[in-house]
Amino acid sequence: MHKQLLMVKGLRIALIGCAPRDEKALLLQFQRLGIHGDSFSDYETAIFDVPYDCMIFDSDNRDLINVKTHNTWPTLSKIALMGMETPSRIAWVIEQGVNAFLRKPVKAEGILSTVILARHHFRSQTELNDKLEQHQRRHQLRRFLLSAQMLLIREFDYSENDSYELLRRLATNQQKSVEEFCVTFLSNPEKWRKYIK
């Protein structure tokens, strides 16, 4: 775990649509922890013109439920305050892409660990999504690798292994993945003939 995720002093957290009692408990504990908290009665996209590290919203706030039909929150860690536990409310909270939750009424106990866990979960999920996107991109580019190998096999009588090794070496020289390099290679194979022996 990144040590930085365990540090909460100096964080900025937006509170959206929280009941006064819960807002007061959160802000008091934030003050003790060195967290800067800003309260907003309603959700507006302009709130996030200022960078926040996390946001907390009240899942029982009817105005938020009506406005936020699906996860259109900004990309940051989210904590839901939960009072009602009906299946439809839990489903709505899940759709919002929350990273953690706090039970209502909010008490000082659990706020620190919930903020840390939410930020950790958010970072882990973000890293996993980034890796998945990279994998999908490489998978899409894989066909260019096969086409480049076939060109080398057909025109220069390379073996499958030799063609891959040449493409990998050229890609390394270009500081690209072999798949990305193959797109460049196939767009102008004549340019690369001098490297092919």
Buried (B, 14 or more C-beta within 10 A) or exposed (E): EEEEBEEBEEBBBBBBBBBEEBBEBBBBBBEEBEBBBBBBEEBEEEBBEEEBBBBBBBBBBEEBBEEBEEEEBEEBBBBBBBBEEEEEBBEBBEEBBBBBBBEBEBEEEBBBEBBBBBBBBBBBEEEEEEEEEEEEEBEEBEEBBEBBBEBBBEEEEBEEEBBBEBBBEBBEEEEBBBBBBBBBBBEEBEEBEEEBE
